[in-house]
Amino acid sequence: MAVLKVIEVLSNSEKSWEDATKKAVKQASKSLSNIRSVYVQDQSASVKNGEVTEFRVNLKITFEIE
């Protein structure tokens, strides 16, 4: 039987929400093993002078506990 844990992570990117998600998973995988899935809970963006300057995501990362 597998035991799974869920953590909440925030990430940002100047490129896209997808890039912010990939950056979060890459960083989390440095200290977590057996990541099973990621759920994008929320998305937002920063705007400056009428232009989007930063994409932000709030993620839930699920991983298996050994």
PyMOL Python script that loads the backbone (N, CA, C, O; Angstrom):
from pymol import cmd

cmd.read_pdbstr("""\
ATOM      1  N   MET A   1       0.833  -1.171   0.000  1.00  0.00           N
ATOM      2  CA  MET A   1       0.000   0.000   0.000  1.00  0.00           C
ATOM      3  C   MET A   1       0.887   1.247   0.000  1.00  0.00           C
ATOM      4  O   MET A   1       1.817   1.349   0.800  1.00  0.00           O
ATOM      5  N   ALA A   2       0.606   2.168  -0.873  1.00  0.00           N
ATOM      6  CA  ALA A   2       1.374   3.406  -0.963  1.00  0.00           C
ATOM      7  C   ALA A   2       0.760   4.474  -0.052  1.00  0.00           C
ATOM      8  O   ALA A   2      -0.458   4.579   0.086  1.00  0.00           O
ATOM      9  N   VAL A   3       1.636   5.250   0.555  1.00  0.00           N
ATOM     10  CA  VAL A   3       1.204   6.395   1.351  1.00  0.00           C
ATOM     11  C   VAL A   3       1.675   7.638   0.614  1.00  0.00           C
ATOM     12  O   VAL A   3       2.857   7.777   0.297  1.00  0.00           O
ATOM     13  N   LEU A   4       0.731   8.548   0.342  1.00  0.00           N
ATOM     14  CA  LEU A   4       1.041   9.747  -0.418  1.00  0.00           C
ATOM     15  C   LEU A   4       0.901  10.980   0.461  1.00  0.00           C
ATOM     16  O   LEU A   4       0.099  11.009   1.395  1.00  0.00           O
ATOM     17  N   LYS A   5       1.696  11.996   0.145  1.00  0.00           N
ATOM     18  CA  LYS A   5       1.636  13.261   0.866  1.00  0.00           C
ATOM     19  C   LYS A   5       1.465  14.375  -0.160  1.00  0.00           C
ATOM     20  O   LYS A   5       1.967  14.280  -1.280  1.00  0.00           O
ATOM     21  N   VAL A   6       0.751  15.432   0.229  1.00  0.00           N
ATOM     22  CA  VAL A   6       0.527  16.580  -0.656  1.00  0.00           C
ATOM     23  C   VAL A   6       1.101  17.823   0.016  1.00  0.00           C
ATOM     24  O   VAL A   6       0.841  18.089   1.190  1.00  0.00           O
ATOM     25  N   ILE A   7       1.887  18.579  -0.752  1.00  0.00           N
ATOM     26  CA  ILE A   7       2.408  19.851  -0.264  1.00  0.00           C
ATOM     27  C   ILE A   7       1.968  20.957  -1.216  1.00  0.00           C
ATOM     28  O   ILE A   7       1.683  20.711  -2.388  1.00  0.00           O
ATOM     29  N   GLU A   8       1.919  22.164  -0.698  1.00  0.00           N
ATOM     30  CA  GLU A   8       1.537  23.316  -1.515  1.00  0.00           C
ATOM     31  C   GLU A   8       2.790  24.132  -1.815  1.00  0.00           C
ATOM     32  O   GLU A   8       3.603  24.400  -0.932  1.00  0.00           O
ATOM     33  N   VAL A   9       2.927  24.523  -3.093  1.00  0.00           N
ATOM     34  CA  VAL A   9       4.116  25.230  -3.550  1.00  0.00           C
ATOM     35  C   VAL A   9       3.700  26.423  -4.406  1.00  0.00           C
ATOM     36  O   VAL A   9       2.736  26.340  -5.167  1.00  0.00           O
ATOM     37  N   LEU A  10       4.422  27.524  -4.281  1.00  0.00           N
ATOM     38  CA  LEU A  10       4.205  28.697  -5.121  1.00  0.00           C
ATOM     39  C   LEU A  10       5.408  28.857  -6.039  1.00  0.00           C
ATOM     40  O   LEU A  10       6.545  28.618  -5.632  1.00  0.00           O
ATOM     41  N   SER A  11       5.150  29.264  -7.286  1.00  0.00           N
ATOM     42  CA  SER A  11       6.231  29.449  -8.236  1.00  0.00           C
ATOM     43  C   SER A  11       5.880  30.584  -9.188  1.00  0.00           C
ATOM     44  O   SER A  11       4.713  30.947  -9.335  1.00  0.00           O
ATOM     45  N   ASN A  12       6.910  31.145  -9.835  1.00  0.00           N
ATOM     46  CA  ASN A  12       6.659  32.210 -10.795  1.00  0.00           C
ATOM     47  C   ASN A  12       7.594  32.087 -12.000  1.00  0.00           C
ATOM     48  O   ASN A  12       8.616  31.404 -11.943  1.00  0.00           O
ATOM     49  N   SER A  13       7.224  32.761 -13.086  1.00  0.00           N
ATOM     50  CA  SER A  13       8.025  32.759 -14.300  1.00  0.00           C
ATOM     51  C   SER A  13       7.706  34.008 -15.100  1.00  0.00           C
ATOM     52  O   SER A  13       6.587  34.520 -15.054  1.00  0.00           O
ATOM     53  N   GLU A  14       8.683  34.487 -15.823  1.00  0.00           N
ATOM     54  CA  GLU A  14       8.454  35.612 -16.724  1.00  0.00           C
ATOM     55  C   GLU A  14       7.910  35.140 -18.069  1.00  0.00           C
ATOM     56  O   GLU A  14       7.464  35.955 -18.876  1.00  0.00           O
ATOM     57  N   LYS A  15       7.944  33.813 -18.322  1.00  0.00           N
ATOM     58  CA  LYS A  15       7.522  33.258 -19.610  1.00  0.00           C
ATOM     59  C   LYS A  15       6.046  32.871 -19.657  1.00  0.00           C
ATOM     60  O   LYS A  15       5.288  33.370 -20.489  1.00  0.00           O
ATOM     61  N   SER A  16       5.639  31.952 -18.730  1.00  0.00           N
ATOM     62  CA  SER A  16       4.276  31.406 -18.801  1.00  0.00           C
ATOM     63  C   SER A  16       3.930  30.668 -17.517  1.00  0.00           C
ATOM     64  O   SER A  16       4.788  30.406 -16.674  1.00  0.00           O
ATOM     65  N   TRP A  17       2.632  30.335 -17.389  1.00  0.00           N
ATOM     66  CA  TRP A  17       2.196  29.519 -16.257  1.00  0.00           C
ATOM     67  C   TRP A  17       2.794  28.120 -16.367  1.00  0.00           C
ATOM     68  O   TRP A  17       3.159  27.514 -15.359  1.00  0.00           O
ATOM     69  N   GLU A  18       2.890  27.616 -17.584  1.00  0.00           N
ATOM     70  CA  GLU A  18       3.474  26.288 -17.800  1.00  0.00           C
ATOM     71  C   GLU A  18       4.933  26.263 -17.337  1.00  0.00           C
ATOM     72  O   GLU A  18       5.362  25.313 -16.683  1.00  0.00           O
ATOM     73  N   ASP A  19       5.677  27.290 -17.672  1.00  0.00           N
ATOM     74  CA  ASP A  19       7.072  27.365 -17.249  1.00  0.00           C
ATOM     75  C   ASP A  19       7.175  27.461 -15.728  1.00  0.00           C
ATOM     76  O   ASP A  19       8.055  26.844 -15.128  1.00  0.00           O
ATOM     77  N   ALA A  20       6.297  28.216 -15.110  1.00  0.00           N
ATOM     78  CA  ALA A  20       6.297  28.324 -13.644  1.00  0.00           C
ATOM     79  C   ALA A  20       6.028  26.960 -13.014  1.00  0.00           C
ATOM     80  O   ALA A  20       6.638  26.614 -12.003  1.00  0.00           O
ATOM     81  N   THR A  21       5.126  26.190 -13.601  1.00  0.00           N
ATOM     82  CA  THR A  21       4.818  24.845 -13.102  1.00  0.00           C
ATOM     83  C   THR A  21       6.031  23.933 -13.238  1.00  0.00           C
ATOM     84  O   THR A  21       6.376  23.213 -12.302  1.00  0.00           O
ATOM     85  N   LYS A  22       6.671  23.959 -14.390  1.00  0.00           N
ATOM     86  CA  LYS A  22       7.851  23.117 -14.616  1.00  0.00           C
ATOM     87  C   LYS A  22       8.981  23.488 -13.664  1.00  0.00           C
ATOM     88  O   LYS A  22       9.682  22.610 -13.161  1.00  0.00           O
ATOM     89  N   LYS A  23       9.162  24.781 -13.413  1.00  0.00           N
ATOM     90  CA  LYS A  23      10.202  25.220 -12.483  1.00  0.00           C
ATOM     91  C   LYS A  23       9.926  24.722 -11.075  1.00  0.00           C
ATOM     92  O   LYS A  23      10.849  24.315 -10.369  1.00  0.00           O
ATOM     93  N   ALA A  24       8.667  24.749 -10.659  1.00  0.00           N
ATOM     94  CA  ALA A  24       8.302  24.277  -9.317  1.00  0.00           C
ATOM     95  C   ALA A  24       8.583  22.793  -9.161  1.00  0.00           C
ATOM     96  O   ALA A  24       9.142  22.368  -8.150  1.00  0.00           O
ATOM     97  N   VAL A  25       8.198  21.999 -10.159  1.00  0.00           N
ATOM     98  CA  VAL A  25       8.420  20.549 -10.089  1.00  0.00           C
ATOM     99  C   VAL A  25       9.915  20.240 -10.098  1.00  0.00           C
ATOM    100  O   VAL A  25      10.376  19.380  -9.348  1.00  0.00           O
ATOM    101  N   LYS A  26      10.671  20.934 -10.942  1.00  0.00           N
ATOM    102  CA  LYS A  26      12.116  20.708 -11.010  1.00  0.00           C
ATOM    103  C   LYS A  26      12.779  21.023  -9.674  1.00  0.00           C
ATOM    104  O   LYS A  26      13.628  20.266  -9.205  1.00  0.00           O
ATOM    105  N   GLN A  27      12.394  22.135  -9.066  1.00  0.00           N
ATOM    106  CA  GLN A  27      12.982  22.519  -7.777  1.00  0.00           C
ATOM    107  C   GLN A  27      12.557  21.553  -6.670  1.00  0.00           C
ATOM    108  O   GLN A  27      13.380  21.146  -5.850  1.00  0.00           O
ATOM    109  N   ALA A  28      11.280  21.188  -6.647  1.00  0.00           N
ATOM    110  CA  ALA A  28      10.785  20.271  -5.611  1.00  0.00           C
ATOM    111  C   ALA A  28      11.449  18.898  -5.717  1.00  0.00           C
ATOM    112  O   ALA A  28      11.692  18.243  -4.703  1.00  0.00           O
ATOM    113  N   SER A  29      11.740  18.470  -6.932  1.00  0.00           N
ATOM    114  CA  SER A  29      12.335  17.142  -7.121  1.00  0.00           C
ATOM    115  C   SER A  29      13.768  17.064  -6.589  1.00  0.00           C
ATOM    116  O   SER A  29      14.321  15.971  -6.467  1.00  0.00           O
ATOM    117  N   LYS A  30      14.369  18.202  -6.275  1.00  0.00           N
ATOM    118  CA  LYS A  30      15.704  18.193  -5.674  1.00  0.00           C
ATOM    119  C   LYS A  30      15.669  17.669  -4.240  1.00  0.00           C
ATOM    120  O   LYS A  30      16.654  17.104  -3.762  1.00  0.00           O
ATOM    121  N   SER A  31      14.542  17.852  -3.552  1.00  0.00           N
ATOM    122  CA  SER A  31      14.451  17.383  -2.170  1.00  0.00           C
ATOM    123  C   SER A  31      13.366  16.328  -1.954  1.00  0.00           C
ATOM    124  O   SER A  31      13.300  15.711  -0.891  1.00  0.00           O
ATOM    125  N   LEU A  32      12.520  16.122  -2.957  1.00  0.00           N
ATOM    126  CA  LEU A  32      11.465  15.110  -2.864  1.00  0.00           C
ATOM    127  C   LEU A  32      11.680  14.043  -3.928  1.00  0.00           C
ATOM    128  O   LEU A  32      12.066  14.345  -5.057  1.00  0.00           O
ATOM    129  N   SER A  33      11.429  12.804  -3.560  1.00  0.00           N
ATOM    130  CA  SER A  33      11.476  11.732  -4.560  1.00  0.00           C
ATOM    131  C   SER A  33      10.062  11.182  -4.741  1.00  0.00           C
ATOM    132  O   SER A  33       9.176  11.428  -3.923  1.00  0.00           O
ATOM    133  N   ASN A  34       9.876  10.460  -5.792  1.00  0.00           N
ATOM    134  CA  ASN A  34       8.604   9.796  -6.089  1.00  0.00           C
ATOM    135  C   ASN A  34       7.438  10.773  -6.262  1.00  0.00           C
ATOM    136  O   ASN A  34       6.331  10.506  -5.794  1.00  0.00           O
ATOM    137  N   ILE A  35       7.686  11.909  -6.936  1.00  0.00           N
ATOM    138  CA  ILE A  35       6.586  12.833  -7.229  1.00  0.00           C
ATOM    139  C   ILE A  35       5.650  12.139  -8.210  1.00  0.00           C
ATOM    140  O   ILE A  35       6.080  11.642  -9.251  1.00  0.00           O
ATOM    141  N   ARG A  36       4.376  12.114  -7.867  1.00  0.00           N
ATOM    142  CA  ARG A  36       3.382  11.415  -8.679  1.00  0.00           C
ATOM    143  C   ARG A  36       2.569  12.342  -9.569  1.00  0.00           C
ATOM    144  O   ARG A  36       2.258  12.007 -10.712  1.00  0.00           O
ATOM    145  N   SER A  37       2.223  13.524  -9.030  1.00  0.00           N
ATOM    146  CA  SER A  37       1.372  14.424  -9.809  1.00  0.00           C
ATOM    147  C   SER A  37       1.482  15.845  -9.287  1.00  0.00           C
ATOM    148  O   SER A  37       2.005  16.102  -8.202  1.00  0.00           O
ATOM    149  N   VAL A  38       0.970  16.760 -10.102  1.00  0.00           N
ATOM    150  CA  VAL A  38       0.914  18.158  -9.715  1.00  0.00           C
ATOM    151  C   VAL A  38      -0.457  18.692 -10.122  1.00  0.00           C
ATOM    152  O   VAL A  38      -0.936  18.431 -11.225  1.00  0.00           O
ATOM    153  N   TYR A  39      -1.070  19.433  -9.226  1.00  0.00           N
ATOM    154  CA  TYR A  39      -2.387  20.025  -9.467  1.00  0.00           C
ATOM    155  C   TYR A  39      -2.236  21.537  -9.389  1.00  0.00           C
ATOM    156  O   TYR A  39      -1.830  22.072  -8.358  1.00  0.00           O
ATOM    157  N   VAL A  40      -2.563  22.224 -10.479  1.00  0.00           N
ATOM    158  CA  VAL A  40      -2.495  23.684 -10.486  1.00  0.00           C
ATOM    159  C   VAL A  40      -3.766  24.197  -9.831  1.00  0.00           C
ATOM    160  O   VAL A  40      -4.854  24.126 -10.403  1.00  0.00           O
ATOM    161  N   GLN A  41      -3.609  24.710  -8.632  1.00  0.00           N
ATOM    162  CA  GLN A  41      -4.752  25.163  -7.846  1.00  0.00           C
ATOM    163  C   GLN A  41      -5.189  26.570  -8.242  1.00  0.00           C
ATOM    164  O   GLN A  41      -6.381  26.877  -8.260  1.00  0.00           O
ATOM    165  N   ASP A  42      -4.206  27.425  -8.560  1.00  0.00           N
ATOM    166  CA  ASP A  42      -4.538  28.811  -8.843  1.00  0.00           C
ATOM    167  C   ASP A  42      -3.486  29.408  -9.764  1.00  0.00           C
ATOM    168  O   ASP A  42      -2.318  29.020  -9.717  1.00  0.00           O
ATOM    169  N   GLN A  43      -3.897  30.341 -10.592  1.00  0.00           N
ATOM    170  CA  GLN A  43      -2.990  31.061 -11.486  1.00  0.00           C
ATOM    171  C   GLN A  43      -3.247  32.555 -11.333  1.00  0.00           C
ATOM    172  O   GLN A  43      -4.383  32.986 -11.138  1.00  0.00           O
ATOM    173  N   SER A  44      -2.177  33.333 -11.424  1.00  0.00           N
ATOM    174  CA  SER A  44      -2.323  34.784 -11.407  1.00  0.00           C
ATOM    175  C   SER A  44      -1.161  35.372 -12.189  1.00  0.00           C
ATOM    176  O   SER A  44      -0.226  34.667 -12.569  1.00  0.00           O
ATOM    177  N   ALA A  45      -1.237  36.682 -12.425  1.00  0.00           N
ATOM    178  CA  ALA A  45      -0.173  37.357 -13.161  1.00  0.00           C
ATOM    179  C   ALA A  45       0.019  38.766 -12.607  1.00  0.00           C
ATOM    180  O   ALA A  45      -0.923  39.394 -12.125  1.00  0.00           O
ATOM    181  N   SER A  46       1.239  39.241 -12.684  1.00  0.00           N
ATOM    182  CA  SER A  46       1.550  40.624 -12.311  1.00  0.00           C
ATOM    183  C   SER A  46       1.525  41.471 -13.579  1.00  0.00           C
ATOM    184  O   SER A  46       1.960  41.032 -14.643  1.00  0.00           O
ATOM    185  N   VAL A  47       1.014  42.675 -13.449  1.00  0.00           N
ATOM    186  CA  VAL A  47       0.915  43.584 -14.583  1.00  0.00           C
ATOM    187  C   VAL A  47       1.609  44.890 -14.234  1.00  0.00           C
ATOM    188  O   VAL A  47       1.430  45.430 -13.142  1.00  0.00           O
ATOM    189  N   LYS A  48       2.399  45.390 -15.170  1.00  0.00           N
ATOM    190  CA  LYS A  48       3.075  46.671 -14.986  1.00  0.00           C
ATOM    191  C   LYS A  48       2.999  47.444 -16.300  1.00  0.00           C
ATOM    192  O   LYS A  48       3.373  46.931 -17.355  1.00  0.00           O
ATOM    193  N   ASN A  49       2.522  48.653 -16.228  1.00  0.00           N
ATOM    194  CA  ASN A  49       2.391  49.504 -17.420  1.00  0.00           C
ATOM    195  C   ASN A  49       1.589  48.832 -18.537  1.00  0.00           C
ATOM    196  O   ASN A  49       1.924  48.956 -19.715  1.00  0.00           O
ATOM    197  N   GLY A  50       0.543  48.128 -18.156  1.00  0.00           N
ATOM    198  CA  GLY A  50      -0.326  47.489 -19.134  1.00  0.00           C
ATOM    199  C   GLY A  50       0.222  46.222 -19.758  1.00  0.00           C
ATOM    200  O   GLY A  50      -0.348  45.717 -20.725  1.00  0.00           O
ATOM    201  N   GLU A  51       1.317  45.696 -19.226  1.00  0.00           N
ATOM    202  CA  GLU A  51       1.931  44.473 -19.750  1.00  0.00           C
ATOM    203  C   GLU A  51       2.056  43.432 -18.642  1.00  0.00           C
ATOM    204  O   GLU A  51       2.359  43.771 -17.498  1.00  0.00           O
ATOM    205  N   VAL A  52       1.822  42.165 -18.981  1.00  0.00           N
ATOM    206  CA  VAL A  52       2.035  41.082 -18.025  1.00  0.00           C
ATOM    207  C   VAL A  52       3.536  40.909 -17.852  1.00  0.00           C
ATOM    208  O   VAL A  52       4.262  40.714 -18.827  1.00  0.00           O
ATOM    209  N   THR A  53       3.994  40.981 -16.621  1.00  0.00           N
ATOM    210  CA  THR A  53       5.424  40.882 -16.344  1.00  0.00           C
ATOM    211  C   THR A  53       5.830  39.581 -15.662  1.00  0.00           C
ATOM    212  O   THR A  53       6.999  39.196 -15.692  1.00  0.00           O
ATOM    213  N   GLU A  54       4.855  38.902 -15.045  1.00  0.00           N
ATOM    214  CA  GLU A  54       5.177  37.688 -14.307  1.00  0.00           C
ATOM    215  C   GLU A  54       3.941  36.806 -14.197  1.00  0.00           C
ATOM    216  O   GLU A  54       2.838  37.285 -13.931  1.00  0.00           O
ATOM    217  N   PHE A  55       4.143  35.511 -14.407  1.00  0.00           N
ATOM    218  CA  PHE A  55       3.082  34.516 -14.255  1.00  0.00           C
ATOM    219  C   PHE A  55       3.325  33.769 -12.946  1.00  0.00           C
ATOM    220  O   PHE A  55       4.456  33.389 -12.643  1.00  0.00           O
ATOM    221  N   ARG A  56       2.256  33.560 -12.170  1.00  0.00           N
ATOM    222  CA  ARG A  56       2.378  32.879 -10.878  1.00  0.00           C
ATOM    223  C   ARG A  56       1.416  31.697 -10.810  1.00  0.00           C
ATOM    224  O   ARG A  56       0.296  31.753 -11.318  1.00  0.00           O
ATOM    225  N   VAL A  57       1.881  30.629 -10.170  1.00  0.00           N
ATOM    226  CA  VAL A  57       1.029  29.458  -9.966  1.00  0.00           C
ATOM    227  C   VAL A  57       1.105  29.015  -8.512  1.00  0.00           C
ATOM    228  O   VAL A  57       2.138  29.147  -7.856  1.00  0.00           O
ATOM    229  N   ASN A  58       0.004  28.496  -8.033  1.00  0.00           N
ATOM    230  CA  ASN A  58      -0.093  27.877  -6.717  1.00  0.00           C
ATOM    231  C   ASN A  58      -0.373  26.409  -7.012  1.00  0.00           C
ATOM    232  O   ASN A  58      -1.416  26.081  -7.577  1.00  0.00           O
ATOM    233  N   LEU A  59       0.537  25.532  -6.638  1.00  0.00           N
ATOM    234  CA  LEU A  59       0.471  24.109  -6.988  1.00  0.00           C
ATOM    235  C   LEU A  59       0.341  23.223  -5.763  1.00  0.00           C
ATOM    236  O   LEU A  59       0.782  23.568  -4.667  1.00  0.00           O
ATOM    237  N   LYS A  60      -0.274  22.080  -5.980  1.00  0.00           N
ATOM    238  CA  LYS A  60      -0.252  21.009  -4.984  1.00  0.00           C
ATOM    239  C   LYS A  60       0.524  19.856  -5.621  1.00  0.00           C
ATOM    240  O   LYS A  60       0.150  19.343  -6.675  1.00  0.00           O
ATOM    241  N   ILE A  61       1.598  19.467  -4.964  1.00  0.00           N
ATOM    242  CA  ILE A  61       2.450  18.391  -5.456  1.00  0.00           C
ATOM    243  C   ILE A  61       2.216  17.154  -4.595  1.00  0.00           C
ATOM    244  O   ILE A  61       2.292  17.215  -3.368  1.00  0.00           O
ATOM    245  N   THR A  62       1.935  16.043  -5.246  1.00  0.00           N
ATOM    246  CA  THR A  62       1.689  14.777  -4.561  1.00  0.00           C
ATOM    247  C   THR A  62       2.888  13.862  -4.759  1.00  0.00           C
ATOM    248  O   THR A  62       3.352  13.669  -5.883  1.00  0.00           O
ATOM    249  N   PHE A  63       3.386  13.299  -3.663  1.00  0.00           N
ATOM    250  CA  PHE A  63       4.523  12.375  -3.757  1.00  0.00           C
ATOM    251  C   PHE A  63       4.330  11.206  -2.796  1.00  0.00           C
ATOM    252  O   PHE A  63       3.597  11.295  -1.811  1.00  0.00           O
ATOM    253  N   GLU A  64       5.007  10.114  -3.114  1.00  0.00           N
ATOM    254  CA  GLU A  64       4.891   8.905  -2.293  1.00  0.00           C
ATOM    255  C   GLU A  64       5.931   8.942  -1.184  1.00  0.00           C
ATOM    256  O   GLU A  64       7.096   9.268  -1.414  1.00  0.00           O
ATOM    257  N   ILE A  65       5.492   8.605   0.014  1.00  0.00           N
ATOM    258  CA  ILE A  65       6.385   8.519   1.169  1.00  0.00           C
ATOM    259  C   ILE A  65       6.947   7.099   1.225  1.00  0.00           C
ATOM    260  O   ILE A  65       6.204   6.121   1.142  1.00  0.00           O
ATOM    261  N   GLU A  66       8.248   7.002   1.364  1.00  0.00           N
ATOM    262  CA  GLU A  66       8.893   5.679   1.420  1.00  0.00           C
ATOM    263  C   GLU A  66       8.897   5.113   2.819  1.00  0.00           C
ATOM    264  O   GLU A  66       9.401   4.011   3.039  1.00  0.00           O
TER     265      GLU A  66
END
""", "prot")
cmd.dss("prot")
cmd.show_as("cartoon", "prot")
cmd.util.cbc("prot")
cmd.orient("prot")
